[in-house]
């Protein structure tokens, strides 16, 4: 269940070392997609972005990059940003610090070996990362969160509500979170084209983190 489609202003103030949004004075939205690359959905997202000459940032799971290297390359070749999302989509709260850091580095290595990139941007799966982990990660990465959560993964939420809530909270500098994975494929394929058209209709640009 989605309990919060947008991040209350207090949270970024408390966790002020993380990136929650970009410049509120610029009419730019930062689309992000987590968990890919996954055939059937990542390529759909790429096609919809390409139709509108838009770019996004993809926070990739290393194991998926290993399985689908050519799809990962397509994401990069299209001019999109790449971020680290751990190798096995680990929950920071449920894993010891050493294992968590090792998993991030494993993802970093597969991204370097496959795409010849070494991303600065890291997003913790589920948004869950301990204070100790975040301190260690911040020594080498930016931790990028979001201020608009589409909730595309919520099986109890209709595509119509997903679209309406994502539109409602989108504003200058918003970092908007979608997922390019199997569980979200049905909803994303319904929602994303209309959301991208909303971006155009309201005069927003898209930016890469």
Secondary structure, DSSP 8 states (H G I E B T S, - for coil): --S-SB--HHHHHHTTTSB-B--TTS-EEEEEEES---TTTHHHHHHHHHHTT---EEEE-HHHHHH-HHHHHHHHHTT-EEEE--SS---GGGS-HHHHHHHHHHHHHHHHHHHS---SEE--GGG---HHHHHHHHTT-EEB--SEE--TT-TTS-HHHHHHHHHHH--TTBEEEEE-SGGGHHHHHHHHHHHHHHHHHTT-EE---
